[in-house]
Amino acid sequence: MNVEIVNVANHAAVIAVIANNKMKTAKYFSATWCGPCKVFKPIIKELITEGHPIEIIDIDANESLARELNIRSVPTTVIFSDDVEVERFVGAKKKEFIELKLGE
């Protein structure tokens, strides 16, 4: 699986990235001050390295997107399929759980 890493500088760019994806993707919402995020982020980075289409989004740097997607707690992972949110979960999860959700 080919993975393109995209640095998103603003809300419009994030929305464009979501709109252009036609496969199941994940948006991982995190914050630098979040303890559970620090535990879960290495798992997310490992999945990205393995080719899973996951975008890491800092809620403090992307407040408008977090507000638009109703992110109330971090870490929150939102799964999209063909531009539509199909699932979300809050908290750190096992690597296998994320792989399963992206593969369903």
C-alpha positions as CSV (number, residue, x, y, z in Angstrom):
1,M,0.0,0.0,0.0
2,N,1.4,3.4,-1.0
3,V,1.2,6.1,1.7
4,E,1.5,9.8,1.1
5,I,2.4,11.8,4.3
6,V,0.7,15.1,4.2
7,N,1.5,18.0,6.5
8,V,-1.6,20.0,6.9
9,A,-1.2,23.7,7.6
10,N,-4.8,24.8,7.8
11,H,-8.4,23.6,8.1
12,A,-9.1,24.0,4.4
13,A,-6.2,21.7,3.6
14,V,-7.4,19.1,6.0
15,I,-10.9,19.1,4.5
16,A,-9.3,18.8,1.0
17,V,-7.3,15.8,2.2
18,I,-10.5,14.1,3.6
19,A,-12.5,15.0,0.4
20,N,-9.8,13.5,-1.9
21,N,-9.6,10.1,-0.1
22,K,-11.9,7.4,-1.5
23,M,-10.6,4.6,0.7
24,K,-11.1,3.9,4.4
25,T,-8.9,6.3,6.3
26,A,-8.4,7.3,9.9
27,K,-7.9,10.7,11.5
28,Y,-6.2,10.5,14.8
29,F,-6.9,13.6,17.0
30,S,-4.3,14.2,19.7
31,A,-2.7,16.9,21.8
32,T,0.8,17.4,23.1
33,W,-0.4,17.8,26.7
34,C,-2.5,14.6,26.6
35,G,-1.1,11.7,28.6
36,P,-3.1,8.9,27.0
37,C,-2.1,10.4,23.6
38,K,1.6,10.0,24.4
39,V,0.9,6.3,25.0
40,F,-1.2,5.7,21.9
41,K,0.8,7.9,19.4
42,P,3.6,5.4,19.0
43,I,1.1,2.7,18.0
44,I,-0.5,5.1,15.4
45,K,3.0,6.0,14.1
46,E,3.8,2.3,13.7
47,L,0.6,1.7,11.8
48,I,1.4,4.7,9.5
49,T,4.9,3.2,8.9
50,E,3.2,-0.1,7.9
51,G,1.2,1.7,5.3
52,H,-2.1,2.4,7.0
53,P,-3.8,5.6,5.9
54,I,-3.9,7.5,9.2
55,E,-3.5,11.2,9.6
56,I,-2.3,12.7,12.9
57,I,-4.1,15.9,13.8
58,D,-3.2,18.1,16.7
59,I,-6.4,19.6,18.1
60,D,-4.6,22.7,19.3
61,A,-3.2,23.4,15.9
62,N,-6.4,22.5,14.1
63,E,-9.1,23.8,16.5
64,S,-11.7,24.5,13.7
65,L,-11.5,21.0,12.3
66,A,-11.7,19.5,15.8
67,R,-14.8,21.7,16.5
68,E,-16.3,20.8,13.1
69,L,-15.9,17.0,13.7
70,N,-17.2,17.4,17.3
71,I,-14.0,16.2,18.9
72,R,-14.6,16.5,22.7
73,S,-11.9,14.3,24.1
74,V,-8.4,13.1,23.1
75,P,-7.2,10.7,21.8
76,T,-10.1,10.3,19.4
77,T,-9.8,8.3,16.2
78,V,-12.4,8.9,13.4
79,I,-12.7,6.3,10.6
80,F,-13.9,7.6,7.2
81,S,-15.0,5.6,4.2
82,D,-15.6,7.4,0.9
83,D,-15.6,10.7,2.7
84,V,-18.2,9.6,5.2
85,E,-17.5,9.1,8.9
86,V,-18.3,5.4,9.7
87,E,-17.0,5.1,13.2
88,R,-15.2,6.9,16.0
89,F,-13.7,5.8,19.3
90,V,-12.1,7.7,22.2
91,G,-9.1,6.5,24.1
92,A,-6.0,4.4,23.4
93,K,-6.7,1.1,21.6
94,K,-4.6,-1.9,20.7
95,K,-2.9,-2.0,17.3
96,E,-4.9,-5.0,16.2
97,F,-8.2,-3.1,16.9
98,I,-7.2,-0.2,14.6
99,E,-6.1,-2.6,11.9
100,L,-9.4,-4.4,12.1
101,K,-11.4,-1.2,11.9
102,L,-9.4,0.0,8.9
103,G,-9.9,-3.4,7.2
104,E,-13.6,-3.8,7.7
